[in-house]
Amino acid sequence: MPAHRDLVDAFEGEDNVITVKADELSRVGVSPSDVRSLSQIGLPKELDGVFTVHTRRVPQAFALHEFEAAGEKQKVFILGGVPGDERLRYFLDVNDGYVGLFTFFDDGPEADIVNSTVDDFIEFLRLFGLRAKMRREASVDELRQYTSDVAAYLRERDSFAFEESDNWWSSVLDRLQEQEG
C-alpha cells in the first residue's frame, strides 16, 4: 500500500493530493482501515482521463449516497468521477469495502466493481499517475515496457479488477496500449 508521500510524489505536489477528514468518514460508517487510507494517504485531485474529485453534478465527490437496491438499503461514499463524463462516479461501498463505478443513465444508474479495496484503487491511481509523469521524459519503448509491467503487477495485486475484458481497468489499459502503438 502506498504512503501519502508516494502519492504526493506521483502527482507532483501536496496541492495535487486530497485527504478526507477521518471523522466525516467514520460518521458515515466507513471501515477503520478505509478511513485510514482516505484520511492519511488520500487521493489525487486529478488524473487525466481517469479520475477527478472536481465533479459538477450530484452526487458530488466526498458525499454519502444512499439508495435502495434489490430490497436492501445501500450506502456508498462518492470518491470522485471521470474527467469529461459527468455520468460516471467512483464510489466506496460502505458496507462491503469495494470501489465501484456508477454510470448514471436517464433510466437509472448501473454499477460495476472497479477494485476489491480502496487501497488497491489508490495504488492503481498512483501507478497510472507515475505513468503520466513518465510520458514527458520516457521513450515510447520505455513507456510501453512500464505499462506492460504495471499491467502485470496490477493483475496480480487485484485479479478481480481484470476478471472480465470489459472491466474498467482492462479498458483503461487497452486504451493506453493503443495510444502507445
N, C-alpha and C positions, 0 to 999 in steps of 0.2 A: 504494500500500500504506500502511495506517495506521501510525503510530508508537505506541509504548507509551502516550505521553501522550494521544493521541487516544482510545484505548480507555479509559483512566482517566477522561477527561472524559465520555465517553459513558455509562459505568457508575457515575459519581459517586463516584469514590474508588479509591485504591490497594487498599483492602481488598476491593473487588469484582472485582478482576482477578487472575489467577494466571498465573505462568510455570512452565515445566517446566525442570528442570536440563539444561543442554546436554550434559553428559557422559552422562546417562541416555539421552537421545535418540540421541546418536552411537553408544553401545554397542549399541543395538538395530537400527542400520542406517538411521536417518532421514537424508535428504539434508542437506548443509550448509545449503542455503537454508531448508529447513523447520525445521532445528534453530534457526537464527537467528530465524525468525518465532515459534516457540513458546517460545523461551527469552528473547527480548528484547522482543517485542510482547506475547505472551500471549493469553489467552482470558478472557472474562467468566466469573465463577463461576456466574452465573445470569442467564437472560433468560426472563422469564415466558412459559410455553407453548412455548418454542422450544429452549432449551439449558440444561443444568446439568452441573456437574462433580460434584455430590453424588449419586452413584449408590450404591444399596444392594446390588444383586445383582452377581454375577460376569457378565461382566467389568467390573471397576472402571475408572474414569477413570484415565488415565496408566499403563496396563498394556499389555504386549505380549500379543497374542492370536495364536497360531499354529494353523493348521489346514491340511487338505488339501482342495483343490477342483479338479475336472477333472484329477486326477492330478498336480497341482503343489502344492508347499508354498507357503502364503500366510502373510505376516506383516502384521499391522495393529496400529497403536498406537491404543488407545482414547482418544478425546478427551473424551467425556462422553456424556450421554444427553438425553432429552426429559423435562422435568418432568412427573410424573404417569403416566409409562408406562415401567416398568422393562424392558419388552421391547425398547426402542429404544436403540441405541448409535451415536454418531458415531464414525468411525474414520478414520485416515490410513493409506492403503495405502503401506506402507514401500517396496515395490518400484516402484510407478508414480506415487506422489505425489498422487493424487487423494483427496478426502474423500468418504466414503460413509456410509450409514446402514444398520446391521443391524436387522432385525426378527427377534427370537428367538421362533419358534413352537415348539409342543410337538414337531412332527415335524422340526425343524431350522431354521436361520436362512436368511433371504433378505436380499440386499443390493442397494442402489441407490446410484448415484453422486449425490452432492449438489453438489459443486463440483469444478472442474478442478484447483484448487490449494488449499493450506492458506491462502495469502494471500487468495484470493477468499473462502474461508469466514470468515476473521477479519473481512474488510471487510463481508460480509453481516451478521454478528452485530453489528458496530459500528453500522451504519446502522439496523438494527432496534432496537438499544439507544437510539439517538438518538430514534427514533420513539416508543418507550415513554416516554422522558423528556419529549418534546414533548406527549404526551397530556394532561399535567397542566395545561398553560397554553394550548394552541392551540384555536382554534375547530374545529368539525367540518370546515368548508371548508378551513382551513389544513392540517389533518391529512390530509384526503382528497388535497389537492394534493401534500403531501410524499410520501405513499405512492405516488402516481402517478409522481412524479419519481424516487423511489428505484427503483421497479419498472423504469422505462425505463433508468436507469443500470445497474442490475444485469443486465438482459437484454443490454445492450451489453457489459458487462465480462466476463460468463461466460455466453455464449449457450447453452452445453451444459447448464447448470443449468436451463434453461427449455425444452429441446427438446421435451419431452412435457408435455401438460397435467396429468398426474398426478405430475410430478416434485415433490420435496419443497418447493422454494421457490415453485413455482407454487401449491401447496396452501396454504402459509403466506400468501402474498399474497392469494389468493382469500378466505381466512378473515378477514384484516384488512379487506379491502374490503367484505365482507359486514357486519362489525361497524360500519363507518363509514356504512353505509346507502346 
